[in-house]
Amino acid sequence: MPKTDSPLGPALMLALVFTGALVISLMARFWLASRQMRHVVRHSDTVPAAFAGTVPLESHRKAARYTLTKSSFGLWTMAFSAAVLIGWTLLGGLGMLNDALLETVRPRFGGMAYQLALLAAFTLIGSLLELPFDLYGTFRIEQAFGFNRMTWKLYLADALKGLLLGALIGLPLAAGMLWIMGSTGALWWLWAWAAWMAFNLLAMVVYPTLIAPLFNTFKPLADAALEARVQALMAKCGFKAKGIFVMDGSKRSAHGNAYFTGFGSAKRVVFFDTLLSKLSPDEVEAVLAHELGHFKHKHIMKRLVSMFAVSLAAFAVLGWLSGQTWFYGAFGVQPGMAAPNDALALLLFMLIVPVFGFFVSPLFAGLSRRHEFEADAYACAHADGRELASALLKLYEDNASTLTPDPLYARFYYSHPPATERLAAMPSVATQA
């Protein structure tokens, strides 16, 4: 049960801190976005010298238009999301939803049903509010630039599958977490963290074989010569996979990619069909070597450990906040004195944490860029660095990724190094190799 000692002072302080963080983060986001847009416009008519012989001017201009269109749309999305967040928190929207369900669901079906209904209603309302932006991004922006392959039928099928999976997996998971929160005492947050981590590890094992095939078709790589090269490279790098598959990514998007999925013995190598259609066998081998570099440097494991540590801290903070009345009062929510408040605490925490997380996100982006440089170095040592550079250039061009991002914007947001920095590092690496 939340503590009720002197809630007004801490509640007001938390509301003010949250408001200040939200305002500062929004101003920073808008400022960074405006820098990015101005920088891209200034350099849209000249291909950078490093790419002058390989990237056509029209492709460079298309990338600029695509970046500007997405950035402008992102500003509208950001403003709307901020308004929704304020509505849920400072204007008491979550409190009103909670009160309505307390009066209608809890008396008839009990505390667990009320909490699950609160989580489900919040998720459904949020999804409906975001739907117009998702539709516009897919069927207007991506369509206009020739990237969208999604049909309305496929979009609706994906939405229905997602809804069913959310009900079949999300509701039992939520019920289990809520039971832990209400039944395991003061250290519930430690047990909840352990359960959450176990679920994530299990998902990494079952996702490739049980969930991903519900949305895409995965076929074994049919090119025998390319498969032999891939197998030889993996053997040389000490990597074992359960299979090499081609995914029909082209039915949704023209963007290409390659990745490892799964965990332990369930690891798979997956190529998008769009990637294989654009790259030569030498370039595919170099891209795979880059992905193997992540494996060799244990980047996935390091990120898992980081996720474990961050989530443990988050659960610990949530465990403390959920017992403080002022935590709820700061956002216009009246915790029930005779009703469980675990779902309410979860939702409030999920709403406010991203606002503060914005200020540390550059640290994680910088770490990710460092990992990309390390994987590139590994690829250049175990494949042809020139082929990797060629493959990356094709992907930048085909995905209309700008070659001239604002440096500060890139430092703040980019999980991968800008093309100029990334390709500039490859000749020296290839020479050392």
Buried (B, 14 or more C-beta within 10 A) or exposed (E): EBEEEEBEEBBEEBBEBBBEBBEEBBEEBEEBBBBBBEBBBEBBEEBEEBBEEBBEEEBBBBBBBBBBBBBEBBBEBBEBBBEBBEBBBBBBBBBBBBBEBBEEBBEEEEBBBBBBBBBBBBBEBBBEBBEEBEEBBBBEBBBEBEBBBBEEEEBEEBEEEBEEEBEEEBEEBBBBBBBBBBEBEEEBBBBBBEBBBEBBEEBBBEBBBEEBEEBBEBEEBEBEEBEEBBBEBBEEBEBEBBBBBBBBBBBBBBBBBBEBBBBEEBBBBBBBBBBBEBBBBBBBBBBBBBBBBBBBBEBBEEBBEEEBEEBBEBBBEBBEBBBBBBBBBBBBBBBBEEBBBBBBBBBBBEBBEEBEBBEEBBEBBBBBBEBBBBBBBBBBBBBBBBBBBBBBBBBBBBBBBBBBBBBBBBBBBBEBBBBBBBBEBBEEBBEEB
